[in-house]
Amino acid sequence: MPDDQDRQPRTHQVVPADEPLPAVLAALDASERGLTAEQARVRLERNGPNEIAEERRNPLLEFLGYFWGPIAWMIEVALVLSLLVRHWTDAAIIGVLLAMNGGVAFAEEHQAANAIAALKQRLATTARVRRDDVWQTVPVRALVPGDVIRLRLGDVIPADARLLGTGSLDVDQSALTGESLPVGRGTGEVLYSGAVVVRGEADALVYATGADSFFGRTTSLVQEAGTVSHFQRAVVRIGQYLIVAALVLVTLTVVVSVARGSRVLTVLEFALVVLIASVPVALPAVLSVTMAVGARQLARRQAVVSHLPAVEELGGIDVLCSDKTGTLTQNRLAVATPWTAPGADAADLLAAAALASREEDRDPIDLAVLAAAPQEAGPGGEVVAFTPFDPVSKRTEATVTTPAQGRFRVSKGAPQVIAGLCAGDPTAERVETAVEDFATRGYRALGVARTDTSGRWRLLGVLPLADPPREDSAATVAAARELGLEVKMVTGDQTAIGREVARRIGLGEHILAADTLTAEPLGTEPPATAPQAGDGEQPARPGPDGQSPAARVEAADGFAQVFPEHKYTIVKLLQERGHIVGMTGDGVNDAPALKQADAGIAVSGATDAARAAADVVLLAPGLSVIVDAIRQAREIFARMVSYATYRIAETIRVLLLISLAIVAFDFFPVTPVMIVFLALLNDGAILSIAYDHVRGADKPASWDMRTVMVVAAAIGLMGVAETFLLFALADQVLGLDRDLVRTLIYLKLSVSGHLTVFVTRTRHPFWTRPAPAPVMLGAVLGTQLLATLIAVTGVLMTPLGWGWAAAVWGYALLWFLVEDRVKLAAHRWLDRHPQTAPARAVPGPP
């Protein structure tokens, strides 16, 4: 049994991060003098290198995987059958569309790999480590649990470690935990791999490496995260509807025709052509082109789309989870209105604090104080001595000389420390009240004092510090709500800070602490240790009010004290409640949630990891560009719904017409060549729908297949009825030759088919603004003029002549007006008969 334990990697599960330092040393069989080279070699073999393992797939197999699935199978069957019967034109078109679909999908699908690579780039490459009692530089990948490393200003921490000795460090881990300020770390406290040392020098004990580190847990979440887009699901569902309908009707037609004595080979060839025309070969391509054109339009609005289905998801999100630091706020400290002691004023307070600050240290607090201090106010003077901030004394101090006031000292630091410094000053007793008041509003407090002429310390006041909201955040939140979006803030800062920011930008003040979402409480302060890697997702527990975790997440205005696991969990819980979730962020800590969200949005200035995990990358600062991007995405979505409705209606019109004509009248209404012409001209020109002028929805848009199918069926059945009426008039009343009748029907199907686009592009009357885009209008008119020329001159069919062609155009235009009324009636019926549990959906194009 001991041997088995020795062979197990020493991961977080073996050495919990919250154990006392002596227990960690004992568990790792290590000391503060480090390991020997032999110990390090054995542990490296046992634990593996300190790096993020990356699963590599065969690119060829990955590419071939995009040709596997229901729609792909039907398209491939159609391709094989076309080759077998030597329909070379059909085969070429189908082959090109099939290759296009697979190629586009393959090019887009490397998001997780890119995210992992970007995460790895942030890690250090070499480290100073003590082995055999000698300090040496080794590659970071060679570090093992038990190593003692030395950390200096500017170093990227190479592995999870615990601070040794009496040293202290300030580290910037905002990109990992979301905390907006550097945090101090003392003896025994945790340092996360990927954080940056911004002050101090110390030795540390490595206790977790590679995938077992907090950083490694983040990357594993990125690998696990991901959803199947609603666009992909919709394409599959539409394809399945059309395929099933085609197979049923074609089978019926073949059986009836063969039973009547028709030549089997002729019937099968005709059925093949009908089947090819019915399979939605162009459906994925048209929708992809629509999204690609929309992505270029979004890029002009400073929103770059890295994953095409995100265009549709962006238009459908109804919950937007926004990172606070650097997204809703400016990611810099600013001084708010201070509390001043009796006899002092704000200008003197700020001037004294500025004298106790030094710009060259680039300390965030010093920079905020210097930015707020009035240049002309206060005592001024020359700083002759300066003591920088010390984590032990928790204050800075400067000795100043002025011609008018002589020599005096100023100090700023932790309010309790400054109050203790001014022990003889009765106003110092009021510091605690001021600090508590600022804390309830989410401010970090800073005490300021100076010496008087007798050399005694006198309190000047307390400065509140906070990361202020961006100037456009409140307006962006309001605009998002007008679009039907619920905005939820997600931050690594304390609950009070999150609540104050949320209040100032109009989000609401119902901010949940992240520990309410996990099985074990993480404390009321930002946790000093990461949640245990290797445990998987922490099970969420019911709240004190009995609500489920998902219900509490849904009701909250925001979340504080979160780690990457929490952000990831928040997104998943919202998705479980049926929401389409957008997530904005800029840090490494946001990458898993960005990847899991339906629409991950990396804001301007985001880390490489956040940009690689996101579906949309904003180039302009702030969130205001998101409002424009969502409006644009909803217009793109409206175009896709318009095309899907058109395509289903056309399949019903052609397929049902042919099947009923053969079954009921033993009449083939069109020839195989005519079906090919219909497919080529109509599906080719319809690509122009990607450029159409449409009006986006006022609410989140999502695929409502009930509405799409009802409207498409109503229009399609109307088309069948009007075409049968034309057949009856031509055949029974006018007594035209059957071959001429077929040409009439061909031209009617072609013209009416494209006029259907103008019916489906809006749920309102077809003349409703905005007017159709010139490019779409030109494509439709151009292809129908070509179709008319084919029919009039008799290319591979009986010539129709200009007189009959004009009559068909008039007939089609008349029924176009009727179809528009049928569409309106279908929408009215749907509005009066909603689903029992209606989805958040847009019933067709707006």
N, C-alpha and C positions, 0 to 999 in steps of 0.2 A: 504493500500500500504506500509506504513512504516513497518508494521508487517511482510509483505512478504520479505522486504529487510533484516530485522533482522534475518530471518530464513536462508538467503543465506550464504554459507560459504564465509569468507573473503579471497578470493584467489587473485592471481596476477591481475585478471580482476577488482577487487574492489580497490586494492591498487597497482598501477603500481610502479615498482621498481625504476623508474627514477623521482618520485615525490620528492620535497624537504622534508627533515626530519620532519619539523613541520607538513606538510600536511599528512605524513604517520602516525605520532602520533595521529593527529586528526581523520583520517579515521579509525584507529584501536581503537579509544577511549581508548588510553593508555598514560602512562607517563613514564618518566625515572626512576620512583620508582617501576615500575612493576605493576602486577595485584594482585588482592586479590584471595584467594583460590576459592571463589565462582565464580568470573569472569572466572577463568581458567576452572572450572568444566563446566560451561555453554558453553564456547567456544569449549571445547573438545567434548561435545555432538553434537554441531552444525557442527564443521569442521571435526570431526573424528581424530583418532590418527595420530601422526607424523611418519608415516611409509608408505612403498610402498605396496599398496594393491596387492594381488596376486590371480588371478583367478585359482581356482582348478577344475580340471575335474575328473570325475569318471574314474579311470584307466581301468576298464573293458570295459566301453563304448569307451574309447579312443583306446583300443586294437582292439575291434570289428570294429572300423572305418577303419582299414587297410584291411578289407575284403569286402570293398564296392567300386565298380567301374567297368568299362567295362570288363577289363581283369579278375578281380576277379570273376565277375558274370559268365563269360564263363567257367572258371576253376571250379567253384562251380557246374555249371550245368553238366559239364563233370563228376565230382565226383558223383553227385546224380545218373546220368544215369548209370555209371559204377556199382554202388551198386545195382541198380534196375535189371540189367541184370546179376548180380553176376560175374562181371569181377574183382575179388578181387585184383589181382596183379595191374591192372590199378588203381583201387581205392586207394590202399595203396601208390603208387608212387605219384599220384596226391595230396593226402592228405598231404603227407610229404612236397612236394614242396610248397603247399599252406600255410601250417603252417610256413615253413621257411621264405617265403616272408613276411608274417605278423609279425613274431617275430623279424626279423632283422629291419624292418621299425619301430616297436614299440620301440625297444631298442635305436634307433638313435634319436627319436623325443622328446627330452626334452631340446633343445638348449635355447629357450626363458626362460623357467623356471630356468635353470641353470644360465643364465645371470642375471636374476632378483635377484636370491639368492646371487650371487657374488657381485652385486651392493649393496645390503642391508648390506652385511658383512663389507663394507667399512665405513658405518656410525657409529657415536659414539653410545654408549649404555646408558650413563647417562650424565646429564648436571647440572651445577650450575645455579639456577634460583632464582630470587628475587620475593617472594610472601608474601603478608601481611607484607611487609617491612622487611622480614627476608630472608637471603640467605639460600637455602636448595638444596639438591641433589635430583633430580627426574629422572625417566626414560625418555629417549629422546622421546619415543612415547607419553609422556604426555605433551610435549610442544605445545603451541598454539600461534597464532598471537597475539602480544601485550606483550608477556613475555619479560623480561629483563634477559639476560644471561651473565655470566662472562667467558671470554676466556683467556687462558694462553698458554705459549709456549708448543707446542706438542699436543694441543687439536685438535680434528677433529670437525669442525664446524657442529653443529647438525641440523641446519635449515637455510634457507635464512634469513639474518639479516642485519641491518644497524648499523654502529658503532656510539656509543653515547659518550658524554663527549669530553675531549681533548686528549684522548689516541690515539695511533696509533698501527697498527699491520703490520707485513709482513706475507703474506700467500702464501703457495705453492698450486696453483690450476692447475698445469700442467696436471694432470690426468683428469681434467674437461674441460679446455679450450685449452690445447695444448701450452700455453705460457711456454717458456723454463726457465724463471727466476721467482723467487718469486716476488710478486707485493705488493707495499705499499698501505695500506688503512688508510684513515683519517676519521675525523668526518663526519657522514652522508653517507659514501660510503658503497657499497654493499659487503657482505661476502656470498659466496655460500656454501650451505651444502655440506660436503664431502671434502672441502679444509682443509689444515692443517696449523695451526699457527706455523711459524718458528721464529718469533721474536716479543716480546712485550706482553702486557697484557692490556685488555680493556673490557668495558661492551658493549653489543649490544642489539638492539631491534629486536625480531623475527617478520618478516612480512609475511612469507609464509612457510607452512609446508607440509609434505607428498608429494602427487602427484602434488601439486601446486608449489613446489620448483623447482629450476633449476635442481637439482639432480633427482627429480621426473619426470620432463619432459624427461630427458635422458632415464629413465627406461621405460616410456610410449612409447618412440620411439622404444626401443628394442622389446616391445610387438607388436607394429604395423608392425615392419620390417619383411621382409621375402619374398622369391620368390619361385615359383615352378621351380625346376631345369630343365634344358634342357634334362637331362637324363630321368627324369620322363615323360616329354612330349614325348620324342622319343619312350620310351617303350609303351606308350599308342597308339601312331600313328602306330607303327609296329604291335602291337596287333590288332588294328582295321583293318588294311589292311588284315591280315591273317584271322581274324574272318569273315569279309565280304566275302572274296574269298571262304572260306570253306563253309559258309552257302549257297552261291549261287550255287556252284558246287555240293554240297551234295544234295541240294533240286532238282536240275536238274536230278541228277542221280536217286534219289528215284522216281521221277515222271515218268521218262522214263522206269525204271525197272518195276514199278507197272503196267504201261500201257501195257507192253509186257506180262504181266501175271505172273511175278515172285512172289514167296510167299512174302507177305507183311512183315511178321515177320522176315524172313531171310534178306530181303533188309534193313529193319530198323536197325537190329542188325549190319549189315555190315556198314551202314551209320554212326551209332553211333561210331564204332571203327575208321572209317576214320576221323570223326569229332574230336574225342579225340586226335588222332595223329596230327591233323592239328592245334588245339588250342595251342598257344604258352605257354604251361604249364611251361616249363623249362626256358622260356626267361628271366623273372625277376631274377630267381635264378642264371642262368649262368652269366648274367651281374653283379649281386651283388657279386658273387664269384670272377669275374674278378677284380672288384674294390677293394674287400677285400684283395686279393693277392697283388694288386698294392699298397694298403695302407700300407701293411707290408714292401714293398720295399721302400716306401717313408719314413717310420719310420727309416729305416737303414740310410737314408740320413738326419736325424735330422728334419724331418717334420712329425708331428703326425696328422693324419686325424681323426677328431671327428665326421664327417658327411659324409658317404660314397659317395653320389652323388657329393660331392665337388671334388672328384678325377677327374671326367669327366669335371666339370666346370673349374678346375684349368688348364687343358689342352686347354680349349677353350677361356680363357680370352684374350681380345685384348686391354683392357685398364687397367692399374694397377695404382690405386690411393694410393699413399704412404704417410703416416704420416711423418712429418719431424723430430720432436724432438724424439731422441732415436732410430730412424729408419734409416733415411738418415744421421742424425747427431749423435754425441757421447753423447748428453744430458749432457754436462758439458761445462762450460765456459773455453775459452782459450784466451790468449793475442796474438793479431796480431802485426804487425810491428807498433811501436808507432810514434807519432809526437813529436819531441823534440825541446825545446826552444833553441835559440842560446847560445852556451857556455855549454850546457848539452849534455850528450850522453845517449844512450839507457840503458847501464848498470847502470849508476847512477840513471836514472829514475826508473828502475825496483827495484833497491836496496832500494830506498827511499819508493816506494810504498809497498815493502815487510815489511819494518819497521812499516808502518802504517796499517799493517794487523795482524790478530791474528788467528792462526790455530785452537785453541780450540773452537772458536765460530762456526766452520764448515760453515761459510758463503761462498756461492759459489764464490763470487767475491774475497774474501780474499784467498780462496784456489787456484783460477786461478792465482792470482798475485804471490803467494808464489811458485807455480809450475813453473812459467816463470822466476822468479828472479834468476840470477847466484849466486851461494852460495859464490863464492870467490870475487865478485865485490862489488863496492860501499863502503860507509863509514863504514858499520858494526856498532858495538857498542851495548850498553845495553839499553833496553827500561825501563825507570824508571817510566813512567806514560803513561797510555793509555786511551783514550776516545773512546768508541765504536760508531758505526754509530748511528746517531739520525735522524729520519725522519724530524725533524724540521731544524736542522743545515745541514743535508744532507752530512756529511763528517765524517771521522775518524781522530783522531790526536794522535800522540805519541811523548813523550819527550825522547830524546836519549842522552846518554853520550858516548864519545869516548876519548881515551887517546890523540889522535892527534888533534881532532877538538872541544873538550870540549862538552858543552851542546848545543843542537839545537832541533828544532821541525820539524816533517814531517807531512803532511796531504794528504789525498786522498779523493775524493768525486765527487759530481756533478761538471762538468767543469765550469759552470757559477758561482757556489759558490767558487770554487778554484780561478777563475779569479778575483772575487771580493775581495778575501783574499789578492791577490797580486796586489792591486790597484796601487801601486807605480811602478810596473814593466811594462815597455812599451810593452814587448812581450805578456802580458796578453790579449792585444787587438786582438791578432791573434788566440785566443782559439776558438772563435765562428766559424771562417772559417774552422779550423781543425775539429771541431765537425760536421759541416754541411757536410764536405767531407766524414767523416766516416759514417754519417747517410745515405748518398746516397748509400753506399756499405753495409748497413745493420748492422753496428757495433754500439754497445753501448759504449759511451765514458766515460772515467774516468780521471779527472784532478789530477795532483800530484804537490805538492810544498814543499819547505823546507825553513827554516829561514837561513839567512846568519850570519856572525859574529856580525853584528849590531842588529840582532833580527828581521830584516825585512823579509817578505815573498817574496820568489823568485819562479817563475814558472819554473818547470822542463820539463813539457810536458803533453801530453794527451795519455792515453793508450786506444786502441780499444779492445773491448771484444766481442766475438761471440761464439756461439755453433758451433764448427768446424764439417765439414762433416766426416763421417766415412771413413777410408782409402780405403775401397772397394766399396764405393757408386758409384763413377764415372764408375768403371769397371762393376759394376752390372747394371747400367743404360744402358751402351753400349751393354752388353750381352743381356739384355732384348729386346733392339731394334733389335738385330740380330734375335731374336725369333718372331719378328713381333708385339711386345708389345709397346704401347705408354704409357709412364710413366708420371703421373701427381702428383705433390707434393701438399699436403694439410697440412696447418699449422695454428696454432692460433697466431703466431707471426705477427709483422708488415710486410707490403708489401715489404719494402726495405730489411728486413732481409731475407724474402723468396726469393726475386729476386737474392740476392747475393749468397745464398746457391745453388739455381737452376743454376746460371751461373757457379759456381765452379765445379758442378758435371755433367755439360753438358746437363741439361734439357732444357735450353732456358730461356728467361727472360720475357715471356708474362705471368705475374702473376696477376690474378684478385683479387681484394678485395671482401670479402664475401658480402658486402652490395650491390653489383650489382646483387645479386641473390634473394633479398627479396623485399617486397613491400615498406618498409620504410627503408631509409638509416640508417645504424648503426654507421656512423661516420668513420673517417679516422684512428682512433686509435682503438686498441682492446676495444670493448665496455665495459663500467663499469657495465652494467646491462645485464642480460640475455634477450633474446627475450621473449615476453610474452607467458607464458605457457597458455594452454587452447585455444589459437587462432588457433591451428592446424598448418598445413604447410603454411608458408607465400607464397602468390602468387608471382611468379617471373615476373619481368617487362622487356620489351624490352630494349636493350642497346641503347646508343646514335647513334650507327651505324645502328640501325633498326634491328639488328639480334635478333633472339629469344634467351631466356636464355639458352635453350638446345644447340643451335648452338655456343654460346659464351663459354659455358662450354666445349664443344667438341674441340674448337679451342685453349683453354688456355693451358699453360704449367704447371700451378699450381694455388693455391688459398691461400690467406692469411687472417688473422683475422677471422677465422671461429669458429663457435660454433657447438655443435653436430647436431643441426637442419640443418646447412649448409652442413656438411659432408653427412648427410643422403640425403639431397636434391640433392647434386652433383651426388651421386651414382644413384639416381632415374632418374635424367635428362639424364645421359649417357645411362642408360638402355632404356629410351624412344627413344633414337637415334639408338637403335638396337645393342648397344655394350654389350658384356659379360664382366662384370666389376669385377676386383679383388681389394680388399681394404686391405692394411696393416696398422696395428696400434698396440699400446701398452697400451693405457689409457682408463679410464672409458668413456672419451669423444668420443672414437672411437667405442664403443660398438654398437650403433644403425646402423652406416654405415657398420660395419663388418657383422651385422646380415642381412642387406638389400642386401649387395653385393652378386653376384653370387658365388664368392669364397672369403670369409673373412679369412684373414691371420693374426694371432696374432704373433708378433715377439718375440724373446727371451727376457725374463724379463717382459712380459706384465702383467697387472693387472689381477686379477681373472675374473673381468667382461669382459675384452677383450678376454681372453681365452675361456670363456664360450660362448660368442656370435660368436666366429670365427669357421670356418669349418676346418681350418688347423692351427696348432700351431707349430711355429719354435722353436727348442731347441738350435740351434747354433746362436750366435750373428750376427747381420748384415743381409743384404738382399741377399748375394751371394748364400745362400742355396736355395733361391727361384728359381734361374735359373735352378739348378739341379732338383728341385721339378716339375717345369713346363715341362722340357724335359721328365721326368719320366711319368708325367700325360699324355702327348701326346702319349707316347708308350701304355699306358693303354687304351687310347681312340681308338687307332688304332686296338687293340685287340677286343674291343667291336664292332666297325664297321665291322670288319672281321666276327665276329660271326653273327651279324644281317644280313649281306648279305648272309652268308651261310644258315641261318635259313629260310629266305624268299625264297631263291632258292630251298631249299629242299621241302618246302611246295608246291611250284608251281610244282616241278617235280613229287611228289607223288600224289598230289590231282588232277592235271590236267590229268595225265596219267590214273588214275583210272576212272575219269569221262568220258574222251573221249573213253576209251576202252569199257566201259559199253554202252555209248550212241551210238557209231559208230559200234561196233563189237559184242555187247551183250556178252562181255567176261569180267569176273572178273579176272584182271591180278594178284592179290595177295589175299591171304586169310586174315581174321581178325588176326589170329595168327602171320602171317608174318608182318603185320603192327605193332603189339605189339613188335615183335623182333626188327624191324627197330627203333622204338621209344626208346626202352630201350638201345640198344647198341650204337646208334649214339648220342643221347642226353646225355647219361652217360659219354661217352668218351670225348665229346666235352668240358667238364669242363676244360680239360687240356689246352685249348686255353689261359687260364689265365696266363700260364707260358711261353707262346710262345716268341721267340725272334723276335722283330719287330723294325722298324725304325720309330721314331716319326716324325711328320710333322715339317717343318721349319717355318710354319705360324700357327696362332691360329686355333685350330680344332673345328668344330661344326658339328652338324648333318645336312647333306645334303640328305634329304630323296629322292630327285629326282635321285641323283646318285646311292644311295643304291638300289632303286627300279629298275632303268634301268639295272644296272649290274646284280642284282639278277634275274630279268626277263629274260635277255639274256641267262644266264647260265641255269636257270630253264627250259626255252623252248628248249634249246639245249639238255638238259637231257631227256625231253619228246620225242624229235625227235629220239634220238639215241636208246631209249628203245623201241619205236614203230618199229624201224628198226630191233632190235633184235627179237621182237615178230614176225615180218613178215618172217624173215629168218628161225626161229625155227618152226613156224606154217605152212607157205606156202611152203618154199623151202625144209626144212629138214623133215617136216611132223611129228614132235615130238608130243608125248602125251600132251594134254593140262595141266595136272597136273605137268608134268616135265617142261613145259614151264613156269608155275607159279614159280617153284623153281629157274629156270634160271633168271627170272625177279627179284625175291627177292634178289638173290645174286648180280645181277647187280646194283639194287638200293642201296644196302648196301655199296658195294665197291665204286661205283661212288659217293655216298653221302659223304663218308669221304674223298675221294680224292678232293672233291670240297673245303674242308678247305684249301688245299694248293694252290688252285686257288684264293680264296678270301682274303688270308692273305696279299697280296700285289697287287698294281695296275700295277706292272711291271711283266715281265716274272717270272714264279714260281720259277726258279732257282736263282733269285736275292737274294743276301745276305741282311740281315743275314739269316743263315740256320735255319730251324725249330728247336725248342727246343727238346732235346732228350725225355723229358717227354711226349710231345705231339705226337712225332713220335712213341714212344712206345705204347701210348694209342690207336692210330689209328690202328697200325699194330696188336696189341693184340686183339682188338675188331673184326677186320676183319678176323683174323685167326679163332676166335670163330664163326663168322657168316659163314665162309667157312665150318667149321666142322659141323655146324648145317645143312647146305644145303647138304653137301656130305653124311652125315650119315642119313639124313632124319628125323630130330627131328620135329615131328608134321607136316611133309610135305613129298612129294615124294623125295626119295634119288636122288642126282644128279650125284654122282661119281666124281672121281678126274679128269678125262679127261675133262668133261664139265666144271668143276670148273676152271681148268686152262684156258680153252677157254674164260670163262667169265672174268677172271682177265685180260687176254690179250686184250679183247674187251674194257674193262673199261679203261685200261691204254692208249689205242689208243685214245679213245674219251676224256680222260683227257687232252691230248696234244691239241686236237681241242678246248676244252672248254677254255683253257688258251688263245688261239688265239682269241676266241670270246670275252672274257673279255677285252683283249687289244683293240679290234675293238670297243667295247662299250665305253671304256674310250676315244678313239680318237673321236668318234661321239659326246660325251658329250663336249669334249674340243672345237670342231668345232661349236657346237650349245649351247652356254651358255645361261643361263636364262636372261631375259630382265633386271632384277635387281638382279644380283647374290648375294647370301648371302655369308658372310665370312665363307667359309666352306672348309673342306678337302674332295675332291671327292673320298671317299673310303679310304682304308688303304694306307699309303705312300709307 
